């Protein structure tokens, strides 16, 4: 496979980057507030919030008893959220998932450093048997106005495999008010879920083309192998991103080769 050059963009389109591992349910996380874990990461993530998520579950009566339990019930799950002082990064912990995310991604090496201490603390305290899923998610939002590309068509900026109906003939883009493409592909050993299409940015209140890619591996993964899996996923993310944009868009983001 030909090596893809890495770039840092002055006009970076990344809205959010997140790292996630899933693991067999650890009841201790659900039943007890993670005091020891907070102490380990509190200097970097001083803010704390607890949220309760609701999960629907189906109750099957398999033993023929007169159990009057409803067929569908709601189960409440605790989600613990630890937030950095500037509010840009956070760690989420639940009984079967651990997530680190940031809204201010600078480069892969810095984000890897952000992941390492919270994850190692989690492994040390809760000792998960293994990870059954490891993933990286990148959400890019391309705004023509911000990039000085007003007047350009999306087909001049985004490659056809992400465009859907925006690539249909010479159609006026104003006649495509909704355009969302969802795909799943496998790149080498990495699975990728791709969502791409038009969206309205809340902050700027302007239209943008959003590309949301989740790279993941599902297997029985030893807990000390997460960084190796992430390196593979990051390499594929660089490849997919560069092959999804045109040279015109690439240059408009003011790239600096790493």
C-alpha positions in Angstrom: 0.0 0.0 0.0 1.4 3.4 -1.0 2.2 5.6 1.9 -0.1 8.6 2.3 1.6 11.9 3.4 0.3 13.4 6.6 -0.6 17.1 6.8 -1.6 19.6 9.5 -4.2 22.1 8.3 -4.3 25.7 9.3 -8.0 25.7 8.5 -8.7 22.3 10.1 -12.2 21.0 9.4 -12.3 18.6 12.4 -15.2 19.2 14.8 -14.6 16.3 17.1 -12.3 13.3 17.6 -13.1 10.4 19.9 -11.5 7.2 21.1 -13.7 4.4 22.4 -13.2 0.9 23.9 -16.0 -1.5 24.8 -15.6 -4.3 27.3 -17.6 -7.0 29.1 -19.9 -5.3 31.7 -18.1 -4.4 35.0 -20.8 -4.2 37.6 -18.6 -2.3 40.0 -18.7 0.7 37.7 -22.5 0.7 37.6 -23.0 0.2 41.4 -20.3 2.5 42.8 -19.3 6.1 42.1 -15.8 6.0 40.5 -14.0 7.9 43.3 -10.5 6.3 42.8 -10.7 6.8 39.1 -11.5 10.5 39.5 -8.6 11.0 41.8 -6.3 9.6 39.2 -7.4 12.0 36.4 -8.7 15.0 38.4 -5.8 17.3 37.6 -6.5 17.0 33.8 -10.3 16.6 34.1 -11.5 18.5 37.2 -15.2 18.9 36.3 -17.5 16.0 37.0 -21.1 15.2 35.9 -23.2 12.1 36.3 -25.9 11.3 33.7 -28.5 8.6 33.7 -29.2 7.0 30.3 -32.2 4.8 29.6 -32.1 1.5 27.8 -35.1 -0.4 26.7 -35.0 -4.2 27.4 -37.3 -7.0 26.4 -38.4 -9.3 29.2 -39.1 -12.9 28.0 -41.1 -15.3 30.2 -39.4 -18.6 29.4 -40.4 -20.6 32.4 -44.1 -20.4 32.0 -44.7 -18.6 35.4 -47.4 -16.0 36.0 -44.9 -13.2 36.1 -46.6 -10.0 35.4 -43.4 -8.1 34.4 -44.1 -6.0 31.3 -42.7 -7.3 28.0 -40.7 -4.1 27.5 -39.1 -2.2 30.4 -36.6 0.6 30.8 -33.3 0.1 32.4 -31.3 3.0 33.8 -27.5 3.1 33.4 -25.1 5.5 35.0 -22.7 7.5 32.8 -19.9 9.3 34.5 -18.4 12.3 32.7 -15.1 14.0 33.5 -14.4 17.3 31.7 -11.2 19.3 31.2 -11.0 22.8 32.7 -11.5 24.5 29.2 -14.4 22.2 28.4 -12.8 21.0 25.2 -12.0 17.4 26.2 -13.9 14.8 28.2 -13.7 11.2 29.5 -16.9 9.2 29.7 -17.2 6.0 31.7 -20.0 3.5 32.0 -20.2 -0.2 32.9 -19.2 -1.4 29.5 -17.7 1.6 27.6 -14.8 4.1 28.0 -14.5 7.2 25.8 -12.1 10.0 25.4 -13.1 12.9 23.1 -11.9 16.3 22.2 -13.2 19.4 20.4 -9.7 20.8 19.9 -7.7 18.2 18.0 -4.2 19.4 17.0 -2.5 16.2 15.9 -2.5 12.5 16.4 0.5 12.4 18.8 -1.2 15.0 21.2 -4.5 13.2 21.1 -2.8 9.9 21.9 -1.2 11.5 24.9 -4.7 12.7 26.0 -5.9 9.1 25.8 -3.1 7.4 27.6 -3.3 8.5 31.2 -7.1 8.1 31.7 -7.1 4.8 29.9 -4.2 3.4 31.9 -5.8 4.6 35.1 -9.1 2.9 34.1 -7.2 -0.4 33.3 -5.3 -0.2 36.6 -8.4 0.3 38.7 -11.0 -1.8 37.0 -8.8 -4.5 35.3 -11.2 -5.3 32.3 -10.7 -8.9 31.1 -10.3 -7.7 27.5 -11.7 -5.1 25.1 -14.2 -6.4 22.6 -14.2 -3.3 20.5 -11.7 -0.5 19.9 -12.6 2.5 17.8 -11.6 6.0 16.6 -14.2 8.5 15.3 -13.5 11.7 13.3 -16.1 14.2 12.5 -15.1 16.8 9.8 -17.3 19.8 8.8 -16.3 21.6 5.6 -17.7 25.2 5.4 -17.2 26.9 2.0 -17.3 30.4 3.5 -14.7 29.7 6.1 -12.4 28.1 3.5 -12.9 31.0 0.9 -14.6 28.6 -1.5 -18.0 30.3 -1.9 -19.3 29.8 -5.4 -17.7 26.4 -5.7 -19.8 23.2 -6.1 -19.4 20.4 -3.6 -18.5 18.1 -6.5 -15.4 20.3 -7.1 -14.3 19.8 -3.4 -15.5 16.3 -2.3 -14.8 13.0 -4.2 -17.8 11.2 -5.8 -17.9 8.3 -3.3 -19.3 10.7 -0.6 -21.5 12.9 -2.7 -24.7 10.9 -3.3 -27.2 13.0 -5.3 -24.9 16.1 -5.2 -22.9 14.3 -7.9 -26.0 13.8 -10.1 -25.6 15.3 -13.6 -25.3 19.1 -13.4 -28.1 19.5 -10.8 -28.3 22.8 -8.9 -27.2 22.1 -5.3 -30.1 24.2 -4.0 -32.4 21.4 -5.4 -30.7 18.9 -3.1 -32.0 20.1 0.3 -31.2 16.8 2.0 -28.3 14.5 1.2 -27.1 11.9 3.6 -25.0 8.9 2.6 -24.2 6.0 4.9 -21.7 3.2 4.0 -19.7 0.5 5.7 -16.4 -0.6 4.3 -13.4 -2.7 5.3 -9.9 -1.1 4.8 -7.3 -3.8 5.4 -8.3 -5.2 8.8 -10.2 -2.0 9.9 -14.0 -1.6 9.6 -15.3 1.8 8.8 -18.8 3.3 9.2 -19.1 6.4 7.1 -21.9 9.0 7.2 -21.5 12.0 4.8 -23.8 14.8 3.7 -25.2 18.3 4.1 -25.8 19.6 7.6 -26.3 23.0 9.2 -23.7 24.1 11.7 -25.3 25.5 14.9 -22.4 27.7 15.8 -22.0 29.4 12.4 -25.7 28.9 11.4 -24.4 27.9 7.9 -24.5 24.9 5.7 -21.5 22.5 5.6 -20.6 19.1 4.2 -20.0 16.8 7.2 -18.0 13.6 7.0 -18.4 11.4 10.1 -16.1 8.3 10.0 -15.8 5.6 12.7 -12.9 3.2 12.4 -13.1 0.1 14.6 -12.0 -3.4 15.3 -14.2 -6.0 17.0 -12.5 -9.0 18.6 -11.2 -10.2 21.9 -8.4 -7.6 22.2 -5.9 -7.7 25.0 -6.0 -4.4 27.0 -2.3 -3.7 26.2 -2.9 -3.9 22.5 -5.2 -0.8 22.1 -2.4 1.5 20.9 -1.4 -0.9 18.2 -5.0 -1.1 16.9 -5.3 2.7 17.1 -2.2 3.2 15.0 -3.7 1.0 12.3 -7.0 2.9 12.4 -5.2 6.3 12.3 -3.3 5.2 9.3 -6.5 4.2 7.5 -8.2 7.5 8.5 -5.4 9.5 6.9 -5.7 7.5 3.7 -9.5 7.7 3.6 -9.6 11.5 4.3 -7.0 12.3 1.6 -8.8 10.2 -0.9 -12.1 11.8 -0.2 -11.2 15.4 -0.9 -10.0 17.1 -4.1 -6.7 19.0 -4.4 -8.6 22.3 -4.4 -10.2 21.6 -1.0 -6.8 20.3 0.3 -5.0 23.5 -0.7 -7.8 25.7 0.6 -7.3 24.3 4.1 -3.6 25.5 4.0 -1.8 22.2 4.5 1.6 21.8 6.2 3.3 18.5 5.6 4.3 16.6 8.8 
